[in-house]
Amino acid sequence: MEAKNFIKNVHLVAEEKGIDESIIFEAMEQALITAYKKNYNAKTNVKPRIDKETGDIKIFTYYVVVSDYEDPEVTIDEEGNEIVKEPEVPVDAQILLEDARKKVPDIEIGETIEEEVTPDDFGRVAVQTAKQVLIQKIRTAERESIMADFDGKEGELMLGMLAMEDEKNYYVDLGRARGILPKSEMIPGEVVKMGSSIKVYLQKVEETPKGPLILCSRKHYNFVRRLFESEIPELVDGTVLLYGVAREAGIRSKVAVYSTDERIDPIGACIGEKGSRIGSIFKELNGEKVDLVLYSEEPEEFIKNALNPAKNVYVSIDKEAEKNEAFIVVSDDELSLAIGKKGSNIKLASKLTKYHLTIKSMSQVNEEGNM
């Protein structure tokens, strides 16, 4: 092992993998212990020393001075299993005070004697035996480092690059890791191109033996929420608040906003000057319609607003019902607008307001009233 190259490689690996150098040295020391024990029939009381400036490696055997030998403590549990409790100082590393003073006359109990035992050919053996152990430790440290980068980012929006695809998934390069974007989690109808940048919502971040599993989505309703937060500064500083999002991906989303400051128009803030802010969101959503809804603490008012684009909406809330239920009446020519294509408008309004909505036209109400 060329010492200078070893130190150089440590620096390169640490920088490339984003790992603290101390983790690599610790892994290397453990690998050297394994290599020495395996090739030189050594016991437990060995430890390596690596000069972090020169890369020189030396192996030492050590003994801890004790007043009396301490053996492992063996007990039997209730199920008859033998439990072995090892002493604080390994048996092989214990040396009696009188024996220790033959080597170091003024040594005391608890102190340590060290002797260098580095074999002449240990460098070659160490490289061969320690390589796989070191690689595994580096892989583990790299996984932990990557996981730390994504810790707390579940539920966030990230910009990545479409790296590759297979039959069911796209794979998004997110820097030090790749996210899985199932094709079922794309916005219906959108077409993407390999190598292009793409915004994704991190739906799930989970640690696995092979590294972090990052599941992405563009279909999740929180994708819309995060888009708004990234485009509307007032949502970040708290002058505009986002109450909720209801979404049918590729068709329509309803976003409820409000402000505690009467001087602030929350819907105007989301639209932006000449529609610049909402325009960016429309573009990212591949033409999906977005209704901005003014939230109100009054359920009737909130439901009316949520049924936009329908106007002249009458709302009656059944306050005696066990669940949130409301009865809606609209003019005949507004019924189709209130319901929406395939019922999408009223479904989303129901999700947004958390009320079960029953809707009828004025004609239907009059006919039923005459029956």
GIGI-V886465 format. One record per residue. N is the residue number from 1. PSI is psi in whole degrees, -180 to 180 (NA if undefined). BURIAL is # if it has 24 or more other C-alpha atoms within 12 Angstrom, else .. D_FIRST is the distance of its C-alpha to the first C-alpha in whole Angstrom. Layout:
n,psi,burial,d_first
N,PSI,BURIAL,D_FIRST
N,PSI,BURIAL,D_FIRST
This chain:
n,psi,burial,d_first
1,122,.,0
2,117,.,4
3,-45,.,6
4,-41,.,9
5,-37,.,8
6,-50,#,7
7,-40,#,11
8,-44,.,12
9,-36,.,12
10,-46,#,13
11,-43,#,16
12,-46,.,17
13,-43,#,17
14,-42,.,19
15,-44,.,21
16,-42,.,22
17,-6,#,22
18,38,#,24
19,142,#,22
20,134,.,22
21,-32,#,19
22,-32,.,20
23,-39,#,20
24,-44,#,16
25,-40,#,15
26,-42,#,18
27,-40,#,16
28,-40,#,13
29,-42,#,14
30,-39,#,17
31,-39,#,14
32,-38,#,12
33,-46,#,16
34,-45,#,17
35,-43,#,14
36,-46,#,15
37,-41,#,18
38,-41,.,18
39,-16,.,16
40,17,.,18
41,40,.,21
42,161,#,21
43,-154,.,24
44,-20,.,24
45,61,#,24
46,149,#,20
47,140,#,18
48,160,#,15
49,127,#,15
50,123,#,12
51,112,.,13
52,-4,#,14
53,-48,.,15
54,-23,.,12
55,0,#,9
56,140,.,9
57,132,#,9
58,147,#,12
59,134,#,14
60,143,#,18
61,148,#,21
62,154,#,24
63,138,#,28
64,130,#,31
65,127,#,34
66,159,#,37
67,-28,.,41
68,148,.,41
69,138,.,39
70,120,.,39
71,164,.,38
72,144,.,38
73,123,.,41
74,127,.,43
75,163,.,46
76,128,.,47
77,-178,.,48
78,-26,.,52
79,5,.,51
80,10,.,50
81,141,.,46
82,127,.,44
83,123,.,42
84,122,.,39
85,113,.,38
86,147,.,35
87,162,.,36
88,-41,.,34
89,123,#,32
90,145,.,30
91,-44,#,32
92,-18,#,29
93,5,#,29
94,141,#,32
95,135,#,33
96,152,#,37
97,-44,#,38
98,-35,.,40
99,-38,.,36
100,-36,#,34
101,-13,.,37
102,-25,.,36
103,-43,.,33
104,101,.,33
105,-36,.,37
106,18,.,38
107,152,.,36
108,166,.,38
109,136,.,38
110,-17,.,35
111,168,.,33
112,139,#,29
113,132,#,28
114,144,#,24
115,133,.,22
116,133,.,18
117,27,.,17
118,118,#,14
119,155,.,13
120,-36,.,12
121,20,.,10
122,-31,#,9
123,-46,#,5
124,-45,.,6
125,-41,#,9
126,-43,#,8
127,-45,#,7
128,-44,.,10
129,-36,#,12
130,-14,#,11
131,-52,#,11
132,-38,.,15
133,-44,#,16
134,-44,#,14
135,-43,.,16
136,-42,.,19
137,-40,#,19
138,-41,#,19
139,-43,#,22
140,-46,#,24
141,-37,#,23
142,-43,#,24
143,-43,#,27
144,-38,#,28
145,-43,#,28
146,-42,#,30
147,-38,#,32
148,-36,.,33
149,-34,.,33
150,1,#,36
151,127,.,37
152,2,.,41
153,-2,#,42
154,133,#,43
155,5,#,47
156,167,#,46
157,135,#,46
158,151,#,43
159,126,#,43
160,-171,#,41
161,134,#,40
162,112,#,41
163,-41,#,38
164,173,.,40
165,157,.,42
166,-163,.,43
167,-36,.,47
168,-21,.,47
169,155,.,44
170,154,#,43
171,124,#,40
172,123,#,39
173,115,#,36
174,21,#,37
175,-101,.,33
176,-1,#,31
177,162,#,32
178,135,#,35
179,151,#,39
180,122,#,41
181,95,#,44
182,142,#,47
183,-24,#,49
184,-14,.,52
185,12,#,51
186,160,#,52
187,124,#,55
188,131,.,57
189,-10,.,58
190,146,.,55
191,131,.,53
192,164,.,50
193,134,.,47
194,137,.,44
195,-8,.,42
196,157,.,44
197,151,.,44
198,139,#,46
199,135,#,47
200,152,#,46
201,126,#,47
202,97,#,44
203,-32,#,46
204,133,#,44
205,117,#,40
206,139,#,38
207,133,.,35
208,166,.,34
209,-23,.,31
210,4,.,30
211,-177,#,31
212,136,#,34
213,118,#,37
214,107,#,39
215,127,#,42
216,162,#,44
217,147,#,48
218,-1,#,51
219,-22,#,54
220,144,#,53
221,-29,#,56
222,-14,#,54
223,-41,#,52
224,-43,#,56
225,-49,#,55
226,-33,#,52
227,-45,#,53
228,-44,#,56
229,-31,#,54
230,-22,#,52
231,-22,#,55
232,102,#,57
233,-33,.,57
234,-25,#,59
235,-25,#,58
236,-42,.,55
237,-5,.,57
238,3,.,59
239,-24,.,63
240,136,#,63
241,141,#,62
242,115,#,61
243,-44,#,63
244,166,#,62
245,133,#,61
246,137,#,62
247,139,#,61
248,97,#,62
249,134,#,59
250,-12,#,60
251,-64,#,64
252,147,#,64
253,149,#,63
254,127,#,65
255,118,#,63
256,126,#,65
257,161,#,65
258,172,#,67
259,143,#,67
260,-6,.,68
261,116,.,69
262,-21,.,73
263,-13,.,72
264,129,.,69
265,104,.,70
266,-37,#,67
267,-41,#,68
268,-39,#,68
269,-36,#,65
270,-31,#,63
271,-43,#,65
272,170,.,64
273,123,.,66
274,30,.,67
275,19,.,65
276,-40,.,62
277,-51,#,60
278,-28,#,61
279,-40,#,61
280,-37,#,57
281,-43,#,57
282,-44,#,60
283,-43,.,57
284,-28,#,54
285,11,#,57
286,39,#,58
287,1,.,61
288,134,#,62
289,146,#,65
290,122,#,64
291,123,#,67
292,123,#,67
293,131,#,69
294,117,#,70
295,145,#,69
296,144,#,72
297,-16,.,73
298,114,.,76
299,-42,#,75
300,-45,#,78
301,-41,#,77
302,-43,#,74
303,-42,#,75
304,-47,#,77
305,-37,#,74
306,-24,#,72
307,4,#,74
308,136,#,74
309,6,#,75
310,140,#,78
311,175,.,81
312,52,#,84
313,131,#,82
314,130,#,84
315,130,#,82
316,123,#,83
317,130,#,81
318,98,.,82
319,-11,.,81
320,-9,.,82
321,149,.,80
322,-35,.,77
323,165,.,74
324,113,.,74
325,141,#,77
326,145,#,79
327,130,#,81
328,135,#,81
329,131,#,84
330,162,#,84
331,158,.,87
332,-41,.,87
333,-7,.,85
334,-7,#,82
335,-46,#,82
336,-34,#,79
337,-42,#,77
338,-39,#,77
339,-44,#,76
340,168,.,74
341,123,.,72
342,29,.,72
343,13,.,72
344,-39,#,69
345,-48,#,71
346,-32,#,73
347,-46,#,70
348,-37,#,67
349,-37,#,70
350,-44,#,70
351,-42,#,66
352,-43,#,66
353,-14,#,69
354,35,.,68
355,139,#,72
356,122,#,74
357,126,#,76
358,126,#,79
359,142,#,81
360,155,#,84
361,165,#,86
362,-38,.,89
363,-44,.,91
364,-40,.,90
365,-43,.,90
366,-41,.,94
367,-44,.,94
368,-32,.,93
369,-26,.,95
370,-7,.,98
371,NA,.,98
